């Protein structure tokens, strides 16, 4: 699924990432690395392989788009360092692309530890009329691309059966990305007039009118 804003074109991908072809850049929100290990440490019976899904998805995205840059739109890590930090450092060491983190409210790992492994950390980025943040924000004259919300949408069938899917949530001057992480939960939205929803399935992105 492709959308445009001004002269910028973007690809909405089933993984939940946003590809920006003209910049050869992938934007990803809310991976929440370490969340599974965090909950396992606190007694939750979760299989450790769930946390590995995030790395699998990242590798698939890199394989498909061959980007020059990844911009993580915040909440890259869920909390403090754990086994996923060690895995992430190893993953980064095998990459040859530029990686930037726009810090989110969960990103409490010190900046210098990201910078030590070659990741730039900032609070926001501006490109032309695009404003990249973690939290949804308004900036007059700019189009905001962000995360944080973990948007989801409930599809209801004729037999009253329903399914909840993550989605891209497009507003007048804003695009909220779905959470990329495999264990993040959803915040169901109810779009208003002139707003658009693009639900994410296993292998497609579908527009909901």
C-alpha positions, 0 to 999 in steps of 0.5 A: 500500500502506498500513500503520498504527502506532498512530493513524498511517497511512502510504502505501508508494509505488513510488518508495520514499518514505513518505507520512504523510497526517496530517502532509502529509509525505513521507519519503525515504531515501538519495537519494545525489545526486552519486553518478553524477558522483562515479563519472564523475569517477573514471573510471566510464563512466556516462551523466550522465542516470542522476543526473537520474532522482532529480530526476524521481522527486522531482518525480513524488512532489511532483506526486502527494502535494502535501506540505507537508514533505519529510524526507530520512532521511540520505545526501541527498548521496553525498560532496562538492559536484559538478554535482548540488549546483548542480542541487539548489540550483536545484531547492530554489529552485523549491519552496515546502515545508519541507525537513528533512535528518536527516544520514547518514554520507555527508552531509559537506557542511557544515550551513550550506550546506544552511541557506543554501538553506533546509534544516533539518539535524538528527541525528534527529526525534521525533513522538509515539511515532515516532523518525526517524533515518538509521541503524536505532536502537532507542528503548524505547517508540518506532517507528523509521523510518529508511534506511541499509540499502538493503534488497532482496529476492530473488524466486525463481520456479518455474523457479529464475529470480530477480529482486532488488527494493528493498523496505520492511522492516517489523520489530516496532518499525521500518520501514526505507525502500528507497533512493530513489536511482537508483544505490545498490545493494541489501543483500539481507535475510532476514526473520524471523518477524513481520517483513514485506517490501513489494517495490517494482516500477515501479508497485506495492508488493507484500506478500511473505508 
